[in-house]
Structure formats: structure tokens, C-alpha cells
């Protein structure tokens, strides 16, 4: 029996509610809020390679190249005949509703994802880093950040969050690769299609998933692999962002839906920040 991604993804989202445990943990531990707020407003800058790499990794997890493919492909996939949605260049009358929906969806997702990320960082800093635990080598080490709240259940709570976000992330991570490959070769793509209807797409999806699973049986440290993949994302995102900014400001490409000046401004500022971080990282590499 084939179940489309759109059917079961809302169910998996409930598992991610366990991530709010990090918010609850902050409420039951002592947090030096004065120092935290001061560091947020004026971040302490350390002039060494590790710090620069960490900044690129942080930016790479925030603006990841695979999300460009995924979100664009999902918007296209939702334009099915039954939905009544059409490309906005062909049906400009649908623009107000579509742009409002995309804006709300993006804003809500951005707020919650960054809020959870902030509390994860804060919890790990207070519970682990402040007590000398600066090297996380496994999920068990990461789960220790929840011990003040959950005690012996910390690992189970952490596992629930990982499983929930993981089941949601697998279609996104592997699916983004499959979408990009299928689009590059002009093949049908989409998680709403049955496997026999999009063989190339599902083939690429399976290959990407198998490669990911195979890494678990190698000596490769999974935590370090995640970290360095974020670094790669932070570097690769720069040229992609430049291309996106150029395309989104061209009337020939976007028609009447070119970016307004303020979004172009913020877009180029974000691109410049990503590029600067990458340049600084390479400039300080090995020093």
C-alpha cells in the first residue's frame, strides 16, 4: 500500500514536540541570563580557525543548499490539477493567496526552528560546556543535556526527538537529492507519485538513503560527519545564493514577481555574511 508523504508527515510532526524538552530544561536549571543576553548582543569573537569553522557550520545549518531544492520542488508538486494551483507567471491572480501562504509558512517555521535551536545551544552550553563537556561523540553524549529535566529518561526523550525529526528529515535530505537529480535529467519527480510512476526519482532516493545508512557501518564519527557536512553546506550555499539573488531580481525570469527592494537588500546582506564567513574560514585555515 502506497502512502503519500503529505499523508503521514503531519503525524510525524507530533514527535518533534519532544524537542520542547530543551525549552523546559532551561526553566529548571540555573542560566546566567545576563551573560547570555550580553553574548547575544555582542558575541565574543575569537580569532582562530576553529571559531571561524564553527560560524560557517552554524550558518550552514541555517541556510542549507538542499532546502532550496526541497522547498521549490514541494511548491511545484503542490500545483496538481486537483489543487487548482498554477504557476504564478501564468496565473497572477493566485499570487496574493499563494505568497501569503508561503510567507506565513516560512515565518512560522523560521521562528520555531530558530527558537528550538537557540534553546538546544543554550542547554548544551549550560549543562555540558560549562561543566567541561566540550566534545560530543555520540547521541548519548548529546542526550546528557536533558538529564536535569528527564533524569534517566533523558536518552528516551532525546531519542523520540531524533526519531521524529529523522523520519521527517529523511525525505527532505534524500528527497532533495532525488528532486535535483530528476530535474537535471528531465525525469518525473515527487513523493506524491507511486514508485512505478517516477522510477528515476525513487531510484535516486533509495541510493541516497542507502549511502546514508551505509555510513553507520563505517568508522566515520557521525557527530563529526554532521558537523563537517554543515561546514560544506555553509560554503556551497554562497554561490547558490548569489545565483538565486540574481535570478529573483530579473524581470525576464520572475516577470512581475521580482523581489522588492527590501528583500533584495536583506538577501544580499545574508549572502555577503555567508561569503565573508567562508572567506575568513579559509583565510584562517591551519592557523
C-alpha positions in Angstrom: 0.0 0.0 0.0 1.4 3.4 -1.0 1.0 6.3 1.4 2.0 9.7 0.1 4.4 11.8 2.1 1.7 14.5 2.6 -0.5 11.9 4.4 1.9 10.8 7.2 4.2 13.9 7.6 1.6 15.7 9.8 1.7 12.7 12.2 5.5 12.7 12.4 5.4 16.4 13.3 3.9 15.5 16.7 7.0 13.5 17.6 9.1 16.7 17.2 7.2 18.2 20.1 9.7 16.4 22.3 12.3 19.0 21.3 10.4 21.4 23.5 12.1 19.5 26.3 15.1 21.7 25.8 12.9 24.7 26.5 11.6 23.1 29.7 15.2 22.2 30.7 16.2 25.8 30.6 13.4 26.6 33.0 14.7 24.1 35.6 18.4 24.9 35.5 20.3 27.9 36.5 21.1 30.0 33.5 23.3 33.1 33.7 20.9 35.2 31.7 23.0 38.4 32.0 25.9 36.7 30.4 23.7 35.0 27.8 22.0 38.2 26.7 25.3 40.1 26.6 26.8 37.4 24.4 23.7 37.5 22.1 24.0 41.3 21.7 27.8 41.4 21.5 29.1 37.9 20.6 32.6 37.2 21.8 34.8 36.8 18.8 37.8 34.5 18.9 40.3 34.9 16.1 41.2 31.3 15.3 40.3 28.7 12.7 38.1 26.6 15.0 35.8 29.6 15.7 35.6 30.5 12.0 34.8 27.0 11.1 32.1 26.9 13.8 30.5 30.1 12.4 30.4 28.6 8.9 28.8 25.4 10.3 26.2 27.4 12.2 25.3 29.3 9.1 25.3 26.1 7.0 22.7 24.6 9.3 20.6 27.7 9.0 20.8 28.2 5.2 21.3 24.8 3.7 21.5 24.3 -0.1 19.3 21.2 0.0 16.4 23.3 1.3 16.5 25.4 -1.8 15.7 22.3 -3.9 13.3 20.8 -1.4 11.1 23.9 -0.9 11.0 24.8 -4.6 10.1 21.2 -5.6 7.4 21.0 -3.0 5.8 24.2 -4.2 5.8 22.7 -7.8 4.5 19.4 -6.6 1.5 21.0 -4.8 0.4 22.5 -8.2 -1.6 19.4 -9.1 -4.7 19.6 -11.3 -6.9 18.8 -8.3 -5.5 21.7 -6.2 -6.3 24.3 -8.8 -2.9 25.9 -8.3 -0.9 27.2 -11.3 2.5 28.8 -11.8 2.1 32.4 -10.8 3.5 33.7 -14.0 0.6 32.0 -15.8 -2.0 32.8 -13.1 -1.0 36.1 -11.5 -4.4 36.3 -9.8 -3.4 33.5 -7.5 -0.3 35.4 -6.3 -1.8 37.2 -3.2 -3.1 33.9 -1.6 0.0 31.9 -2.6 2.5 34.5 -1.4 0.6 35.0 1.9 0.5 31.2 2.5 4.2 30.9 1.7 5.0 33.9 3.9 3.1 32.5 6.9 4.5 29.0 6.5 8.1 30.3 6.2 7.8 32.7 9.1 6.2 30.2 11.5 8.8 27.6 10.6 11.7 30.0 10.9 10.6 31.3 14.3 10.0 27.8 15.8 13.1 26.2 14.3 15.4 29.0 15.4 13.8 29.1 18.9 14.4 25.4 19.4 17.9 25.7 18.0 18.6 28.6 20.5 17.4 26.5 23.5 19.3 23.5 22.3 22.5 25.6 22.1 21.8 27.2 25.5 21.0 24.0 27.2 24.1 22.3 25.9 26.2 25.3 26.9 25.0 25.4 30.4 24.7 21.7 31.2 27.6 20.4 29.2 30.1 23.0 28.1 30.1 24.9 31.4 30.9 21.6 33.2 33.8 20.7 31.0 32.0 18.5 28.5 33.2 20.1 25.2 33.4 17.0 23.0 30.2 15.3 21.9 30.9 12.0 20.2 27.5 10.3 20.2 23.8 10.8 20.7 24.2 9.6 24.2 26.5 12.5 25.0 24.1 14.9 23.5 21.2 13.4 25.5 23.0 14.3 28.7 21.9 17.9 28.2 18.4 16.8 29.0 19.3 15.0 32.2 18.4 17.9 34.6 14.8 17.6 33.3 14.3 14.0 32.5 16.8 12.2 34.6 17.2 8.6 33.5 14.6 9.2 30.8 16.9 11.7 29.1 18.0 9.3 26.4 14.5 8.2 25.6 13.3 11.7 25.4 16.2 12.6 23.1 15.6 9.5 21.0 11.9 10.5 20.5 13.0 13.8 19.1 15.7 12.3 16.9 13.3 9.7 15.5 10.6 12.2 14.9 12.8 14.8 13.2 14.8 12.0 11.5 11.7 10.5 9.8 10.7 13.9 8.7 14.3 14.8 7.6 15.0 11.6 5.5 12.5 12.6 2.8 13.9 16.1 2.9 17.6 15.2 2.8 17.4 12.3 0.4 14.4 13.7 -1.4 16.2 17.0 -2.2 19.0 15.0 -3.9 16.4 12.9 -5.8 14.5 16.1 -6.9 17.7 17.7 -8.1 18.8 14.7 -10.0 15.4 14.1 -11.5 15.0 17.7 -12.5 18.5 17.7 -14.0 17.7 14.8 -16.3 14.1 15.9 -17.0 12.5 13.0 -15.1 9.3 12.9 -13.3 9.7 13.6 -9.6 7.6 13.8 -6.5 6.7 12.0 -3.3 3.1 12.0 -4.2 3.8 9.7 -7.2 3.9 6.0 -6.8 7.3 4.3 -7.3 6.4 2.9 -10.7 5.3 6.4 -11.8 8.7 8.0 -11.0 11.3 5.3 -11.2 14.3 7.6 -11.6 13.3 9.8 -8.7 12.7 6.9 -6.3 15.9 5.2 -7.5 17.9 8.3 -6.6 16.0 8.5 -3.3 16.9 4.9 -2.5 20.5 5.3 -3.4 20.8 8.4 -1.2 19.2 6.6 1.7 21.3 3.5 1.3 24.5 5.6 1.2 23.4 7.4 4.4 22.7 4.1 6.1 26.0 2.6 5.0 27.9 5.4 6.7 26.7 4.0 10.0 28.8 0.9 9.4 32.0 2.8 8.7 34.5 4.2 11.3 33.3 7.7 10.5 32.2 9.6 13.6 28.5 10.5 12.9 28.7 13.7 15.1 31.7 14.9 13.3 30.2 14.0 9.9 27.1 16.1 10.8 29.4 19.0 11.8 31.5 18.9 8.7 28.5 18.5 6.4 27.2 21.7 7.9 30.5 23.4 7.1 30.3 22.2 3.5 26.7 23.5 3.4 27.9 26.8 4.6 30.4 27.1 1.7 28.3 25.6 -1.1 25.3 27.9 -0.1 27.2 31.0 -1.2 27.3 30.5 -5.0 23.8 29.2 -4.9 22.6 32.3 -3.0 24.3 34.5 -5.5 22.6 32.8 -8.4 19.2 32.9 -6.6 19.5 36.6 -5.8 20.4 37.4 -9.5 17.6 35.3 -10.8 15.0 36.6 -8.4 15.7 40.2 -9.3 15.5 39.7 -13.1 12.2 40.5 -14.8 13.0 38.1 -17.6 12.9 35.2 -15.0 10.4 36.4 -12.5 8.1 38.5 -14.5 6.1 40.8 -12.2 7.2 38.8 -9.2 10.7 40.1 -8.8 11.9 40.6 -5.2 11.0 44.0 -3.7 14.0 46.2 -2.9 14.0 45.4 0.9 14.1 41.7 0.3 16.9 42.1 -2.2 18.7 44.2 0.4 18.4 41.5 3.1 19.1 38.8 0.6 22.4 40.3 -0.5 23.3 41.1 3.1 22.7 37.4 4.0 24.8 36.3 1.0 27.6 38.7 1.9 27.6 37.4 5.5 27.8 33.8 4.3 30.6 34.7 1.9 32.5 36.6 4.5 32.3 33.8 6.9 33.6 31.3 4.3 36.4 33.6 3.2 37.5 34.1 6.9 37.4 30.4 7.5 39.7 29.6 4.5 42.0 32.6 5.4 42.5 31.3 9.0 42.6 27.6 8.0 45.5 25.9 9.7 46.5 28.9 11.8 
